[in-house]
Amino acid sequence: MKITDVSSHVKPTTFIQHLTQAMTSKALEALVSTLPIISEQVYQFDEDDAEKGWQEGHLHWVPIGRKRGNAGQISLAKRPIAPMAERIVNAIEALIELARQRELRAKPGAVAPGSPREAVLRYFSIPPLDQLPASGKETREFARELARQIMLELKWDKGAKEFAVLIRDRGIGQTPARAHRTLLSLGSSDKGDKPYLIGVFGQGGSSAYAASKYSWVVTRRAADLSDGLDDGVAFTIVKHIIPKGRRDHYFAYLAAHPDGRVPYLPSMVADTIGLKHGTWFAHVGYNFGQSGAAITRALYQALNHVLYNPVLPFDTNIAGTAATIYGNGYRLANIKPERKDLDKVFEAQPI
C-alpha cells in the first residue's frame, strides 16, 4: 500500500506556512478540512490489522504509539508545566544527538560521552550552567548564542481565549520514515544505549497532548544525516478521539500509511519557514489550569524552577517578553556578592 501523497491535495508551500502559523483550534480545524482525511468514526484502528478499513489515498487517525488505550498513559502528568519542560529536554537531546552523529561521521568508532554533561562539554565547551557565571566572557557569550538553538514561545489569542505553546529546536530532526517511531512513540525509546542523552522511558512530552485541544509537529532531518532515507518535511496533527459507543478514548495523529508513517511535503518547502533541520512542536488550546495573566507572569519562574540546572540554556518568548533560561542554579550562582541579604542565618535548634 502506497503512502498518501498530500501534495496533490494542497499547495505544499502555502500549507506548511499556514500549519506553522496555526495557533488556535479554529485555525487548525480549517486547515484539517483541506486534507483528505477519513473520519475517526469510519476508520477504527486495529493494531492486529491496521489495514482493515484503510482507504488508500487518504489520511487516517492512528493512536499515538499505535495503542488504542493510550489515554491513561498520556495523561500521567500532574502539572501542565511538566510536559513543557520535557519538550525542552527533548530539544536539548536533539542538539546533542546532532553533534554526536556528526562526530561519528567524522570519527567512526568514537567512544560516546558518558553523560549529557560530558557531551555538552565535549561538543559545545560549556560547563554546568551553575558554573557559567564564573566562566570567561567568551564562554558566556557562546552559551547565549547556543540558547538561540531552542525557542519556547507562549502565545495568547484574545479572540479565541486560547493559549498555544510552540517549541522549536535546530537539532537533528527526523525523517518522514521514522517520525512515527520516535517523535510519536509512547513507552518505547531508542536511547537505552546512549548515556549522553537524558530521557530513556519514551514518555517525554507526550503528556502535553492531554492538556491540548490539538497539537501539530513538523520535522526535518539534517541533510547530512538522512542515511539515504527519503528527505522531506514530515508533519502531522494530534487530537483527542472519543469514539461513538465506546469508552476507550485515545489520542491519535494523522498517518499516511497503515504502518503509522506520517505525511510529508517536499524538502524545499522548509526553506519558506526557515527550517533547515530540527523539530517544531505546537500545543494549541493548552490548558494551564489557571488564568491567562497568572501563567504569563509565572511561566518564566516555573521553567527556571523545574529545569533547575539544565545542560543547555534556551530562549523563551512569553506573551511578547523575550528571555533566556539558564535555570535557578545559574540564577543563584549569579547573585552579586553585595546581596548578602538573600542568605538568612538560623540559630541552632534543639532536636
C-alpha positions in Angstrom: 0.0 0.0 0.0 1.4 3.4 -1.0 1.9 6.3 1.4 -0.6 9.0 0.8 0.7 12.0 -1.1 -0.9 15.1 0.3 0.9 17.3 -2.3 -1.9 16.5 -4.8 -4.5 18.0 -2.4 -2.8 21.1 -1.1 -0.2 23.6 -2.3 2.8 22.5 -0.2 4.4 25.9 0.4 1.1 27.5 1.4 0.1 24.6 3.5 3.3 24.5 5.5 3.1 28.2 6.1 -0.5 28.0 7.3 0.2 25.0 9.5 3.2 26.6 11.3 1.1 29.7 11.9 -1.9 27.8 13.2 -2.1 28.8 16.9 -5.8 28.4 17.6 -8.2 25.5 17.4 -10.3 27.2 14.8 -7.3 27.8 12.5 -6.1 24.2 12.8 -9.6 22.8 12.2 -9.9 24.9 9.0 -6.5 23.5 7.8 -7.6 19.9 8.6 -10.6 20.4 6.5 -8.4 20.8 3.4 -6.8 17.4 3.8 -8.2 14.0 2.5 -9.0 12.6 5.9 -11.1 9.6 6.8 -13.3 10.2 9.9 -12.2 8.5 13.1 -15.8 7.2 13.3 -15.3 5.4 9.9 -11.8 4.0 10.4 -11.3 2.3 13.7 -7.6 1.4 14.2 -6.9 -2.3 14.9 -3.4 -3.0 16.0 -3.7 -6.6 14.8 -4.8 -5.5 11.3 -4.1 -1.8 10.7 -5.0 -2.1 7.0 -8.6 -3.2 7.8 -10.8 -0.4 6.6 -7.9 1.7 5.4 -8.7 3.7 2.3 -5.7 4.3 0.0 -5.1 7.9 -0.9 -6.4 9.2 2.4 -5.0 10.1 5.8 -6.3 8.3 8.9 -6.3 8.9 12.6 -3.9 6.4 14.2 -3.3 6.2 18.0 -0.1 7.6 19.3 2.3 4.7 19.9 -0.3 2.6 18.0 -2.1 1.9 21.3 -5.8 2.3 21.5 -5.6 2.5 25.3 -3.1 5.3 25.4 -5.2 8.0 27.2 -4.2 6.9 30.7 -0.5 6.8 29.9 -0.6 10.2 28.1 -2.5 11.8 30.9 0.1 10.9 33.6 1.5 14.4 34.2 0.1 16.1 37.3 1.0 19.6 36.4 0.8 21.1 32.9 4.2 22.8 33.2 5.9 19.4 33.4 5.3 18.4 29.7 6.7 21.8 28.6 9.9 21.0 30.5 10.0 17.6 28.9 9.7 19.1 25.4 12.7 21.3 26.2 14.7 18.3 27.4 13.8 16.6 24.1 15.0 19.7 22.2 18.3 19.7 24.1 18.8 16.0 23.3 18.2 16.8 19.6 21.1 19.2 19.7 23.4 16.8 21.5 22.4 13.9 19.1 23.2 16.1 16.1 26.7 16.8 17.4 27.2 13.1 18.3 26.1 11.7 14.9 28.3 14.2 13.1 31.2 13.2 15.3 30.6 9.5 14.3 30.6 10.6 10.6 34.0 12.2 11.1 35.4 9.6 13.5 33.7 6.2 13.2 34.0 4.3 16.4 34.5 7.4 18.6 33.6 6.5 22.2 30.3 8.1 23.3 30.2 10.6 26.1 29.4 9.0 29.4 26.7 11.6 30.4 24.8 14.6 29.0 27.1 17.0 30.8 30.1 15.3 29.4 28.5 15.5 25.9 27.9 19.2 26.3 31.4 19.9 27.5 32.8 17.9 24.5 30.6 19.3 21.8 29.9 22.8 23.0 32.7 23.5 25.5 30.0 24.6 28.0 30.4 23.9 31.7 27.4 23.2 34.0 25.3 26.3 33.8 25.6 27.0 37.6 29.3 27.4 36.9 28.8 29.7 33.9 28.8 33.0 35.9 32.5 32.2 36.9 33.5 31.3 33.3 35.1 33.7 30.9 33.2 36.3 28.9 33.7 34.3 25.6 32.2 31.2 27.1 29.2 33.1 28.5 28.6 34.8 25.1 28.8 31.4 23.3 26.3 30.0 25.7 24.0 32.9 24.9 24.3 32.2 21.2 23.7 28.5 21.8 20.4 29.2 23.6 19.0 30.5 20.3 19.0 26.9 19.0 15.9 26.2 21.2 12.9 28.5 21.5 9.8 28.1 23.6 7.0 30.6 22.8 3.8 31.1 24.7 1.1 32.8 22.6 -2.3 34.0 23.8 -5.1 34.6 21.4 -7.6 37.1 22.9 -10.4 36.3 20.5 -10.2 32.6 20.9 -9.2 32.8 24.6 -6.7 30.1 24.0 -3.0 29.6 24.8 -0.6 28.0 22.3 2.9 26.7 23.2 5.4 26.4 20.4 8.8 24.7 21.0 11.3 24.8 18.1 14.8 23.3 18.0 17.6 23.3 15.5 18.6 19.7 16.4 19.0 16.6 14.3 15.3 16.4 13.2 13.7 13.2 11.9 13.0 11.6 8.6 9.4 11.0 7.4 10.1 7.3 7.5 11.0 7.4 11.3 9.0 10.2 12.8 6.2 7.9 13.9 8.7 5.6 15.7 10.4 8.4 17.6 8.5 11.6 17.9 5.1 9.9 18.1 6.1 6.8 20.0 4.9 6.0 23.5 6.6 3.9 26.1 9.4 3.0 23.7 12.8 4.5 23.2 16.0 4.2 21.2 18.1 5.9 23.9 18.9 3.0 26.1 22.4 2.6 24.7 23.0 6.4 24.6 24.3 7.5 28.0 24.9 11.0 26.7 21.1 11.6 26.3 18.7 12.4 29.2 15.4 10.6 28.8 15.1 6.8 28.3 11.5 5.7 29.0 9.8 7.2 25.9 7.2 9.2 27.8 8.8 12.6 27.3 6.4 15.4 26.4 3.5 13.2 25.3 1.5 14.4 28.3 1.3 17.7 26.6 -1.4 16.2 24.3 -3.7 15.7 27.3 -3.6 19.4 28.1 -4.1 20.5 24.4 -7.1 20.7 22.2 -4.8 20.0 19.2 -1.1 19.6 18.6 1.0 19.6 15.5 4.5 18.7 14.7 6.8 19.5 11.8 10.3 17.9 11.5 13.1 17.8 9.0 16.3 15.7 9.3 19.7 17.2 9.0 20.5 16.5 5.3 24.0 15.1 6.1 22.4 12.5 8.5 19.4 11.3 6.5 21.1 7.8 6.0 19.7 7.6 2.5 16.1 7.8 3.6 13.5 10.0 1.9 14.3 13.6 2.5 11.3 15.8 3.2 9.4 17.8 5.8 7.3 15.4 7.9 4.2 16.7 9.6 1.2 15.6 11.5 -1.7 16.8 13.7 -2.7 15.2 17.0 -6.2 15.3 18.6 -8.2 13.6 21.3 -10.7 11.0 20.0 -13.8 9.8 21.8 -15.3 7.0 19.6 -19.1 6.8 19.5 -20.4 3.9 21.6 -17.1 3.1 23.1 -15.3 4.0 26.4 -11.7 3.7 25.1 -10.9 7.3 24.2 -7.4 7.9 22.9 -5.0 10.4 21.4 -4.3 10.0 17.7 -2.3 11.6 14.9 -2.8 11.8 11.2 -1.0 8.9 9.4 -0.4 8.4 5.7 0.2 4.7 5.8 -1.2 1.7 7.9 2.3 1.2 9.4 2.0 4.6 11.1 4.2 6.7 8.8 3.2 10.4 8.8 2.5 12.6 5.7 5.3 14.8 4.4 6.0 17.5 1.9 8.9 18.2 -0.4 12.0 19.3 1.4 12.2 22.6 -0.4 9.1 23.9 1.4 11.2 24.0 4.6 13.1 27.0 3.3 9.9 29.1 3.3 9.6 28.7 7.1 13.3 28.8 7.9 13.5 25.1 8.9 17.0 23.9 7.8 16.8 20.9 10.2 15.1 20.2 13.6 11.7 19.8 15.1 8.8 22.1 15.9 6.0 21.1 18.3 2.9 23.2 18.9 0.3 22.6 21.5 -2.9 24.5 20.7 -5.6 25.4 23.2 -3.2 24.5 26.0 -4.9 24.3 29.5 -2.5 25.6 32.2 -5.3 25.3 34.8 -5.2 29.0 35.7 -6.0 32.4 34.2 -4.0 33.9 31.4 -2.4 36.7 33.3 -1.2 34.3 36.1 0.5 31.9 33.7 2.2 34.6 31.7 3.7 36.0 34.9 4.6 32.7 36.3 5.9 30.6 33.4 9.4 32.0 33.3 9.9 31.3 37.0 8.3 27.9 36.7 10.6 26.8 33.9 13.7 28.0 35.8 12.5 26.0 38.8 11.6 22.8 37.1 14.8 22.9 34.9 16.9 23.9 37.9 20.3 23.3 36.1 19.7 22.2 32.5 22.7 21.1 30.5 22.0 23.7 27.8 20.2 27.1 28.0 17.3 28.0 25.8 15.3 31.1 24.7 11.7 31.9 25.6 9.2 34.4 24.3 6.3 34.5 26.8 3.5 36.6 25.5 5.9 39.1 23.9 8.6 39.1 26.6 11.9 37.6 25.5 14.2 36.0 28.0 16.9 33.2 28.2 16.5 30.5 30.7 19.6 29.0 32.4 17.8 27.5 35.5 17.7 28.6 39.1 21.1 27.1 39.7 22.6 29.7 37.4 20.5 32.5 38.8 21.6 31.7 42.4 25.2 31.4 41.4 24.9 34.8 39.6 23.8 36.7 42.7 26.1 39.7 43.3 28.3 39.5 46.4 26.6 42.6 47.9 23.2 40.7 48.0 24.1 39.0 51.3 20.6 39.8 52.5 19.4 36.8 50.5 21.1 34.5 52.9 19.3 34.1 56.2 21.2 32.6 59.1 19.2 30.5 61.6 20.3 29.7 65.2 21.0 26.0 66.1 17.7 24.3 67.1 17.4 21.5 69.6 16.1 18.2 68.2 
